[in-house]
Amino acid sequence: MKHIALSFALLATASPLAAQEGQDEQPTVRLEMPGPPPGVEAPQDEAERRTLLYAIRARNLDNGPNGLNSIIAFAPDITAQTRAARAQPTLLAGRPVLVKDNIETRELPTSAGSLALAESMTGRDAPLIARLRAAGGVMMGKTNLSEWANIRDDNSTSGWSAVGGLTRNPHAIDRNTCGSSSGSGAAVAAQFAWAAIGTETDGSITCPASVNGIVGFKPTVGMVSRTHVVPISHSQDTAGPMARSVYDAALLLEAIAGSDPADPATAEADERKVPFSQGLRDASLQGVRIGVLVNQIGSRDDVRALFEQALDDMRRAGAELVEIEYDPQGEMFGAELTVLLYELRTAMDAYLASRPGTDGPRSLADLVAFNEANADAEMRWFGQSLFERALETTDQAAYEEARATSLRLAGEEGIDRLLRENNVSLLVVPTRGPAWVSDLVNGDNFNGSIGAGSLAAIAGYPHLTVPMGAVERLPVGISFMGAQWQDHAVLKAGAAFERARTAEVPKPNFQLWEPEALPAD
């Protein structure tokens, strides 16, 4: 391994790759620790060279005392995948992509972060992964996540799983990465891959993207297949791209979107799918009417100031901003929880029963029993109250009423009404506040007054977060939300803002957080 690391040392000092409308730059690599993981061979072309450098950086910086714990496992055939992807022209041309470990891939286990599925080799590719490979994407490895996508307990610490441990934020390693696509967000921010795939039920793509300083896109539910993805809710679950630019996120979405006969929600996806990466370079905010959710900015003056700077950038770019006073009804959130608990039980039972073979858990009740039997490893830091409540949420009539209520308040009387009554195309608001200190003993401590992403999550509408700047060197994102199937319009607005943004976007330093030095008098 030492010989390999030394033989690749010259590559780390060569000139950067051309950025192809996105942030596909060559990462800086340190070689004082072990070199690339198994399955990475000496490069024969630019695509292999790029993948090699990502792999070395990930291997070096994801481990050790300041490591991120963002990657659970590397694929065993990274170079072979890259060569196969480069055998003919493809959309992604061999770009390496990390995948959240609740999405099945044929070569690695799919654990959802739980020891109950730590050896769960299904041998299946989720349809979205099959599309990724067909488009020339390289499945580089699996990322850590909040165990069971943060649906096990209501007092969890985001970014922790029994399989992967606690994921750290590359901007401040004592800070949280948010859940549940925590590993995907941290790894992309740290330049361990070109991009990653996360999943979201409510905030699990957009929050990790925001606090890790990257782009995250939750598409319209039904744009991307959920087959062979460990589920929570068929009403709200979706996979989506996480990248360092809006263009890269759009390109990855273009690769994985499409209809799947096994997932009825995707029936319209082929019809609604467009070349999402096209038109982003020239996208403009000129004359675009955008609604500003002023009641959801939150109580922090520093976040508000950063948001006002972003709004000024949009005004200078020609956007027409309309202030909207809106507060979501508490009834919407209560109904959402009923939906998630009911669908978690039914969907998890169906998913576990579909796994090949007869070993391991076959139902949500089996998972509860496994956690009780392995409490020291699984429940040292928090319990499984939501799992237990889901087992008791069996009233179908109450569930159907709750789904109708949550969908009405978030969709018809939420985003749809706000867009229509204010004659605006999009809604904007800060995504979340800066990352909080990770605390396994006490759980998460985020500021819930900032953001309105639950509207898009519950309605199943597109939601994009783009880096807006930083508070004390901690990233903060801005959210763009639109109507159902308006994914391309949302992406174009985000790309236009990205070019207009004047705030500085921080770079990861892999250190403990320290306050910024005040300017000298």
KEGU-283208 format. One line per 3 residues: number of its first residue (from 1); their letters; for each residue x, y, z of C-alpha. Coordinates in steps of 0.001 Angstrom, whole numbers, plus 500000, padded with zeros to 6 digits. Layout:
N
NUM	A	X:Y:Z  ...
END
This chain:
521
1	MKH	500000:500000:500000  502863:502384:500712  504254:501735:497228
4	IAL	500868:502439:495671  500466:505688:497609  503910:506863:496530
7	SFA	503342:505886:492896  500231:508067:492832  501827:511035:494593
10	LLA	502605:512940:491405  498967:512803:490342  497952:514805:493371
13	TAS	499964:517801:492190  498751:517831:488586  496468:520499:487165
16	PLA	492750:520444:488056  490135:518832:485860  487851:521099:483919
19	AQE	484647:521853:485779  481811:520904:483430  479306:523641:484309
22	GQD	479454:522377:487905  481929:521818:490697  483703:518765:489221
25	EQP	487093:520030:490346  489954:517789:491387  490151:517532:495175
28	TVR	493341:518181:497082  494753:514918:498453  496953:514163:501472
31	LEM	498935:510952:501199  500454:510530:504642  497835:507907:505519
34	PGP	496944:504722:503555  496204:505137:499862  493093:504147:497933
37	PPG	490692:501428:499070  490707:497974:497439  489185:497994:493975
40	VEA	491002:501173:492891  493788:500606:490377  496338:502832:488645
43	PQD	494385:505209:486369  494365:504973:482588  492373:508122:481773
46	EAE	490993:511310:483304  487848:509659:484642  489844:506995:486468
49	RRT	492290:509594:487719  489475:511714:489115  487916:508731:490844
52	LLY	491278:507710:492285  491809:511119:493849  488345:511145:495401
55	AIR	488927:507644:496789  492314:508527:498301  490904:511678:499876
58	ARN	487965:509760:501306  490159:506967:502645  492522:509465:504288
61	LDN	490107:512013:505715  487098:509942:506695  489015:508028:509378
64	GPN	491275:508939:512279  490790:511361:515180  489375:514126:512962
67	GLN	487629:511743:510554  484018:512200:509521  482657:508632:509706
70	SII	480648:509479:506607  481339:506310:504596  480311:502855:505810
73	AFA	481846:500853:502951  483587:501300:499601  482505:499355:496535
76	PDI	484947:496511:495775  485248:497340:492063  485495:501120:491736
79	TAQ	488011:501149:488876  486239:498343:487020  482986:500289:487228
82	TRA	484716:503405:485941  486180:501555:482969  482832:500012:482113
85	ARA	481157:503407:482356  483759:504896:479999  483374:502164:477378
88	QPT	480772:504273:475558  479436:507835:475820  477139:508270:478808
91	LLA	475529:511133:480699  477719:510864:483808  480888:509626:482049
94	GRP	482259:507676:485004  481582:510194:487758  481828:508594:491244
97	VLV	478674:508748:493381  478214:507747:497023  474896:506175:498016
100	KDN	473036:506377:501316  473007:502998:503040  469244:502552:502909
103	IET	469337:502137:499111  470079:498644:497846  473127:498005:495677
106	REL	474119:494561:494486  477700:494557:495761  477300:495845:499335
109	PTS	474976:495244:502290  472086:497642:502845  471881:498175:506589
112	AGS	469868:501372:507131  472499:501838:509849  471123:499004:511974
115	LAL	472975:495949:513230  469822:493991:512378  470643:494410:508675
118	AES	474420:494805:508893  474962:491706:506719  471912:492208:504497
121	MTG	473289:491366:501047  470215:491290:498814  472197:491144:495580
124	RDA	469731:493649:494131  470169:497061:492615  467386:499493:493398
127	PLI	465984:500729:490051  467447:504170:490735  470893:502542:491072
130	ARL	470348:500606:487845  469604:503942:486178  472709:505468:487759
133	RAA	474898:502713:486321  473218:502869:482906  473946:506608:482823
136	GGV	477641:505986:483468  477676:506699:487194  480105:504819:489426
139	MMG	478629:503466:492668  481622:504382:494831  480328:503245:498217
142	KTN	477688:503511:500948  477311:506472:503290  476376:506557:506945
145	LSE	472965:507836:507992  470773:508464:510971  469717:504911:511813
148	WAN	466444:503913:510146  466412:507385:508583  465739:508955:512001
151	IRD	462341:507323:512527  463290:505008:515441  462971:507442:518362
154	DNS	461893:511024:519008  465032:511867:521005  467736:510680:518610
157	TSG	471027:512259:517638  471046:512872:513905  473920:511281:512036
160	WSA	474333:508325:514427  473876:504695:513526  474949:501528:515296
163	VGG	476742:500412:512132  478552:503639:511268  478794:505564:514524
166	LTR	478397:509354:514622  478971:511299:511410  480865:514558:511844
169	NPH	480450:517856:510060  483559:518693:507980  483117:522415:508765
172	AID	483336:521728:512509  483809:518134:513593  482044:518643:516922
175	RNT	478931:519839:515068  476027:517822:513743  475428:516788:510133
178	CGS	471634:516676:510475  469557:513695:509445  469109:511430:507964
181	SSG	471293:511710:504836  474082:512827:507123  476908:510804:505588
184	SGA	475945:511849:502079  475964:515525:503054  479267:515391:504924
187	AVA	481015:513309:502240  480044:515616:499394  481066:518702:501383
190	AQF	484409:517034:502094  484895:516192:498395  484946:512430:498912
193	AWA	482955:511968:495678  481534:513997:492823  478049:513718:494324
196	AIG	475866:511504:496507  472338:510192:496669  470285:510793:499794
199	TET	466695:510121:500757  464091:512317:502392  460789:511888:504133
202	DGS	460808:515327:505787  464069:517292:505745  466546:514435:505387
205	ITC	468130:515693:502156  467684:519427:502593  468787:519756:506229
208	PAS	472067:517787:505823  472780:519710:502631  472179:523048:504354
211	VNG	474307:522459:507466  477135:520852:505440  477207:523698:502897
214	IVG	476167:521851:499732  473237:521673:497308  470459:519203:498064
217	FKP	467368:518550:495978  464247:516720:497120  462350:516097:493891
220	TVG	458615:515732:493456  457563:512460:495084  457209:510042:492184
223	MVS	460058:511439:490087  462485:508779:491393  461677:505129:492147
226	RTH	461585:503959:495774  461702:500215:495005  464368:498426:497103
229	VVP	464855:501501:499285  464308:500933:503014  461019:502787:503555
232	ISH	459286:505067:505984  456358:506496:504036  455110:505825:500514
235	SQD	453363:509212:500701  456526:511239:501359  459661:509156:500694
238	TAG	461937:510039:497795  465586:509775:496863  467412:512808:495529
241	PMA	470808:514247:494594  473307:515976:496869  476159:517832:495156
244	RSV	478390:520886:495260  476503:522797:492576  472953:523011:491295
247	YDA	474136:521859:487872  475689:518702:489306  472546:517950:491313
250	ALL	470418:518399:488189  472703:516138:486187  472459:513393:488798
253	LEA	468673:513759:488971  468564:513444:485186  470329:510096:485546
256	IAG	468182:508532:488282  464673:509885:487524  462098:507814:485687
259	SDP	459072:505546:485941  459174:502159:487659  456302:499668:487202
262	ADP	456881:498414:490757  456337:501916:492222  452904:503308:491237
265	ATA	453841:506794:492438  456278:507071:489504  453669:506463:486794
268	EAD	454079:510014:485448  457849:510257:485906  458858:509446:482322
271	ERK	456369:512007:481038  457429:514660:483566  461170:514004:483339
274	VPF	463165:516545:481312  466901:517099:480749  467174:518780:484145
277	SQG	470719:520041:483575  469814:521928:480415  469142:525648:480628
280	LRD	470761:526102:484020  473759:528050:482715  471519:530728:481200
283	ASL	468718:530577:483772  467666:534019:484961  465671:535485:487810
286	QGV	464698:538484:485690  460971:539052:486155  460491:535928:488268
289	RIG	458022:536562:491092  459173:534845:494285  457270:534602:497536
292	VLV	459264:535236:500722  457883:533383:503756  458694:536122:506253
295	NQI	457222:534330:509271  459510:531335:508782  462841:533184:508825
298	GSR	463184:532477:512521  464394:534464:515490  468144:534557:514804
301	DDV	469403:537981:513705  472489:536514:512025  470455:534118:509865
304	RAL	468020:536920:509027  470878:539204:507943  472303:536480:505713
307	FEQ	468868:535851:504211  468361:539578:503557  471680:539607:501691
310	ALD	470460:536697:499575  467201:538527:498857  469175:541614:497798
313	DMR	471197:539401:495444  467972:538126:493897  466592:541647:493512
316	RAG	469756:542725:491706  469328:539696:489449  465865:540958:488494
319	AEL	463577:538930:490761  460343:540449:492032  460014:539547:495710
322	VEI	456634:539342:497432  456467:539123:501218  454041:536460:502421
325	EYD	452842:536063:505983  452121:532399:506584  452256:530079:509573
328	PQG	451667:526358:509061  448866:524902:511142  449838:522589:513962
331	EMF	447157:520170:512774  449290:519500:509692  452214:518184:511728
334	GAE	450049:516011:513952  448381:514475:510917  451775:513947:509283
337	LTV	453034:511953:512266  449992:509681:512148  450659:509081:508443
340	LLY	454337:508325:508970  453723:505894:511833  450971:504001:510011
343	ELR	452910:503781:506758  456151:502886:508545  454564:499734:509948
346	TAM	452976:498599:506700  455862:499595:504429  458593:498179:506673
349	DAY	456753:494880:507009  456464:494639:503218  460082:495614:502604
352	LAS	461588:493211:505130  459397:490369:503863  460649:491042:500316
355	RPG	464316:490511:501182  465779:487369:499603  466372:484423:501929
358	TDG	464868:483730:505308  467470:485160:507685  467077:488358:509643
361	PRS	464021:490410:510612  460863:490080:508540  458706:492756:510206
364	LAD	458807:495931:512258  457943:493848:515314  461067:491788:514643
367	LVA	463150:494986:514612  461723:496059:517966  462585:492647:519404
370	FNE	466088:492781:517919  466750:496184:519485  465556:494965:522860
373	ANA	467831:491927:522623  470788:494106:521589  470036:497135:523727
376	DAE	473635:497832:524746  474723:498307:521130  471499:499690:519658
379	MRW	469830:501682:522423  472624:503065:524567  471964:506622:523402
382	FGQ	468244:506608:522609  465338:504200:522447  462726:503156:519893
385	SLF	459601:505024:520951  458512:505759:517371  458917:502124:516335
388	ERA	456749:501100:519295  454111:503733:518504  454056:502617:514873
391	LET	453171:499071:515953  450127:500506:517711  449059:502824:514863
394	TDQ	446646:500466:513130  443439:502471:512629  443104:502667:508850
397	AAY	440224:505154:508886  442149:507518:511161  445182:507133:508918
400	EEA	443228:507965:505767  441735:511034:507420  445175:512151:508606
403	RAT	446649:511749:505127  443858:513784:503568  444335:516481:506211
406	SLR	448112:516716:505930  448036:516703:502125  445333:519382:502021
409	LAG	447079:521701:504481  450516:521336:502866  449426:521168:499231
412	EEG	446054:522624:498243  445819:525058:501161  449582:525372:501584
415	IDR	452029:525728:498690  449356:525747:495967  447345:528495:497651
418	LLR	450392:530605:498478  451625:530473:494903  448182:531208:493427
421	ENN	446992:533967:495767  450287:535842:495617  450880:535263:491896
424	VSL	454377:533896:492521  456272:531027:490900  458350:529938:493879
427	LVV	458690:530266:497641  461958:531032:499441  463017:530836:503085
430	PTR	466169:529907:505013  466492:526109:505090  467780:525701:508639
433	GPA	470029:527474:511089  473718:526589:511521  474747:523150:512782
436	WVS	474372:522487:516497  476843:520645:518740  476390:516867:518530
439	DLV	475281:515432:521859  474623:511708:522105  473457:512049:525709
442	NGD	470790:514718:525165  469964:514325:521476  469432:516959:518797
445	NFN	469146:520656:519592  468208:522476:516396  466251:525709:516029
448	GSI	462827:524628:514792  461660:528183:514101  463738:528409:510909
451	GAG	462466:527047:507615  459288:525626:506094  460517:522509:504337
454	SLA	457770:520349:505850  455341:521969:503426  457165:520526:500418
457	AIA	457829:517231:502192  454215:516560:503145  452793:517796:499827
460	GYP	455426:515820:497903  456587:518922:496008  460137:519877:494927
463	HLT	462463:521530:497431  465980:522749:496637  468503:524080:499132
466	VPM	471520:526086:497943  474364:527413:500130  473472:530952:501199
469	GAV	476594:531779:503210  477723:531139:506769  477166:532132:510371
472	ERL	480442:531965:512328  481895:529809:509510  478972:527358:509785
475	PVG	477029:526930:506515  473417:528001:506113  471256:527212:503078
478	ISF	468359:528909:501324  465310:526932:500202  463450:527194:496897
481	MGA	460092:525383:496786  457637:525055:493919  454514:523280:492761
484	QWQ	454233:519581:491969  456372:518524:488970  457979:521972:488724
487	DHA	461375:520449:489485  463166:521999:486522  461860:525495:487294
490	VLK	463041:525182:490896  466482:523998:489766  466818:526866:487286
493	AGA	465948:529427:489961  468502:527891:492296  471187:527959:489613
496	AFE	470453:531621:488887  470732:532468:492580  473952:530497:492835
499	RAR	475516:532793:490242  474084:535936:491849  475144:535071:495414
502	TAE	477578:537555:496993  478046:535927:500402  481155:533831:500899
505	VPK	480567:530099:501103  482820:528441:503713  485188:525550:503014
508	PNF	485559:522564:505355  488548:522606:507701  488079:519275:509562
511	QLW	488679:520971:512911  486752:521630:516099  484622:524748:515866
514	EPE	486113:527971:517183  484543:531451:517162  485652:533838:514479
517	ALP	488212:536429:515537  486700:539890:515847  488141:542580:513560
520	AD	490928:544621:515106  489993:548163:516177
END
